[in-house]
Amino acid sequence: MSATWYECKVKYRKIDETGKQKVVTEPYLVDAVSYTEAEKRINEEMALYVTEEFMITNIKVANFAEIHPFENSDRWFKSKISLVAFDEESGKERKTNMYFLVQANDVKEAFDNSNAVLVNTTSDYSIPAISESPIMDVFPYFDGELEKLEEFNKLKAVKEPIVEELKEELV
């Protein structure tokens, strides 16, 4: 499954923990095929959650190779994954970096969830960095896509044979 994720910053009034209204700008991710569609989709999604006016202040392509939701987690973390490959021509190891967005409750859990996602990876890898992401929520293109990804992650983590069938469903 290859998706293009767009980070959309939305400015709106929000009631904070003390009950006061304040203006915030928060980033959200939407799966879309173009900037125009990303703008349309974030407008639709935010209209469901925000009762007052809101403004989209920025849209950009997000640099995430994969998005991995996990049940009972409330925050998103950016995991830097370094895949290590051996270059036979030069005889040296080559690292390729990519970023995952992983849902977890803390950094340790984000590390564990990242490892769970990579458990069946055939090449060597390392996780040199994990940081909390400001992303508030993720809106996939298809309804239920995040739930399917969540289920896929659970199965992958326990190495059940159903994983290959679920991969085909997601693609």
C-alpha positions as CSV (number, residue, x, y, z in Angstrom):
1,M,0.0,0.0,0.0
2,S,1.6,3.2,-1.1
3,A,-0.1,6.3,0.2
4,T,0.7,10.0,0.0
5,W,0.2,11.7,3.3
6,Y,-0.3,15.4,3.5
7,E,0.3,17.3,6.7
8,C,-2.4,20.0,7.1
9,K,-2.1,22.7,9.7
10,V,-5.4,23.9,11.0
11,K,-6.0,27.1,13.0
12,Y,-9.2,27.2,15.2
13,R,-10.5,28.1,18.7
14,K,-10.2,25.4,21.3
15,I,-11.2,25.1,24.9
16,D,-8.2,24.3,27.0
17,E,-8.0,22.3,30.3
18,T,-8.9,25.4,32.3
19,G,-12.0,26.0,30.3
20,K,-10.7,29.1,28.5
21,Q,-10.9,29.5,24.7
22,K,-7.7,29.9,22.9
23,V,-6.6,29.9,19.3
24,V,-4.4,27.0,18.3
25,T,-2.7,25.7,15.1
26,E,-2.5,22.0,15.1
27,P,-1.2,19.6,12.4
28,Y,-3.2,16.7,11.0
29,L,-2.4,14.0,8.4
30,V,-4.7,13.1,5.5
31,D,-4.2,10.6,2.8
32,A,-4.9,12.2,-0.6
33,V,-3.8,12.2,-4.2
34,S,-3.2,15.9,-4.5
35,Y,-3.0,19.2,-2.5
36,T,-6.5,20.1,-3.7
37,E,-7.9,16.8,-2.5
38,A,-6.0,17.1,0.8
39,E,-7.6,20.6,1.4
40,K,-11.0,19.2,0.6
41,R,-10.6,16.2,2.9
42,I,-9.2,18.2,5.8
43,N,-12.1,20.6,5.5
44,E,-14.6,17.7,5.6
45,E,-12.9,16.0,8.5
46,M,-12.4,19.2,10.6
47,A,-16.1,20.2,10.0
48,L,-17.0,17.1,12.0
49,Y,-14.9,18.1,15.0
50,V,-14.9,21.9,15.0
51,T,-18.1,23.7,15.4
52,E,-16.7,27.2,14.8
53,E,-14.7,28.6,12.0
54,F,-11.3,27.2,11.2
55,M,-8.6,28.0,8.7
56,I,-6.1,25.8,6.9
57,T,-2.8,27.6,7.2
58,N,-0.4,25.1,5.5
59,I,-0.5,21.9,3.5
60,K,2.7,19.9,2.7
61,V,3.6,16.4,1.8
62,A,4.6,14.5,4.9
63,N,7.8,12.5,4.9
64,F,6.5,9.3,6.3
65,A,7.1,5.9,4.6
66,E,4.5,4.2,6.8
67,I,1.8,5.0,9.4
68,H,1.3,2.5,12.2
69,P,-1.6,2.9,14.6
70,F,-1.8,0.9,17.8
71,E,-4.7,0.3,20.1
72,N,-5.0,2.1,23.4
73,S,-2.4,4.7,22.4
74,D,-3.1,8.4,22.3
75,R,0.0,10.1,20.8
76,W,2.0,9.8,17.6
77,F,5.8,9.4,17.5
78,K,8.2,9.8,14.6
79,S,10.6,6.9,14.4
80,K,13.7,7.2,12.2
81,I,14.5,3.7,10.8
82,S,17.9,3.1,9.3
83,L,18.0,0.1,7.0
84,V,21.4,-1.4,6.5
85,A,22.4,-2.9,3.2
86,F,25.7,-4.3,2.0
87,D,26.9,-2.7,-1.3
88,E,28.7,-5.5,-3.1
89,E,30.4,-3.2,-5.6
90,S,32.1,-1.0,-3.1
91,G,32.2,-3.5,-0.3
92,K,30.7,-1.1,2.2
93,E,27.5,-1.0,4.2
94,R,25.0,1.6,3.1
95,K,22.3,3.0,5.4
96,T,18.9,4.2,4.0
97,N,16.8,6.2,6.4
98,M,13.0,6.4,6.4
99,Y,10.5,7.6,8.9
100,F,7.5,5.8,10.4
101,L,4.7,7.5,12.3
102,V,3.9,5.2,15.2
103,Q,1.1,5.5,17.7
104,A,2.1,4.9,21.4
105,N,1.8,6.3,24.9
106,D,5.5,7.1,25.5
107,V,8.9,6.8,23.8
108,K,9.7,3.3,25.1
109,E,6.3,2.0,23.8
110,A,7.0,3.8,20.5
111,F,10.4,2.0,20.3
112,D,8.7,-1.4,21.1
113,N,5.9,-0.7,18.5
114,S,8.5,0.2,15.9
115,N,10.3,-3.0,16.5
116,A,7.0,-5.0,16.4
117,V,6.3,-3.5,12.9
118,L,9.8,-4.4,11.7
119,V,9.9,-7.9,13.3
120,N,9.7,-9.7,9.9
121,T,12.1,-7.4,8.1
122,T,14.7,-9.4,6.2
123,S,17.5,-6.7,6.3
124,D,19.3,-5.3,9.3
125,Y,17.9,-2.1,10.7
126,S,18.4,0.3,13.6
127,I,16.2,2.9,15.2
128,P,18.5,5.8,15.8
129,A,15.8,8.3,16.9
130,I,12.3,8.5,18.1
131,S,10.6,11.8,18.9
132,E,7.0,12.8,19.8
133,S,5.2,14.2,16.8
134,P,2.9,17.2,17.0
135,I,0.4,15.3,14.7
136,M,-3.0,15.4,16.4
137,D,-4.8,12.8,14.3
138,V,-4.6,10.8,11.1
139,F,-7.3,10.6,8.5
140,P,-6.8,7.7,6.0
141,Y,-8.4,7.8,2.6
142,F,-10.6,4.8,3.2
143,D,-12.9,4.3,6.2
144,G,-11.5,1.6,8.4
145,E,-8.0,1.7,6.9
146,L,-6.3,2.6,10.3
147,E,-8.2,-0.2,12.0
148,K,-7.0,-2.6,9.3
149,L,-3.5,-1.3,9.8
150,E,-3.9,-1.7,13.5
151,E,-5.0,-5.3,13.1
152,F,-2.1,-6.0,10.7
153,N,0.4,-4.7,13.2
154,K,-1.1,-6.9,16.0
155,L,-0.8,-10.0,13.7
156,K,2.7,-9.0,12.6
157,A,3.9,-8.6,16.1
158,V,2.9,-12.1,17.1
159,K,4.0,-13.6,13.8
160,E,0.8,-15.3,12.9
161,P,0.5,-16.9,9.4
162,I,-2.5,-14.7,8.5
163,V,-0.1,-11.7,8.0
164,E,0.4,-12.4,4.3
165,E,-3.4,-12.6,3.6
166,L,-4.0,-9.3,5.5
167,K,-1.2,-7.6,3.5
168,E,-3.0,-8.5,0.3
169,E,-6.2,-7.1,1.7
170,L,-4.5,-3.8,2.5
171,V,-2.9,-3.5,-1.0
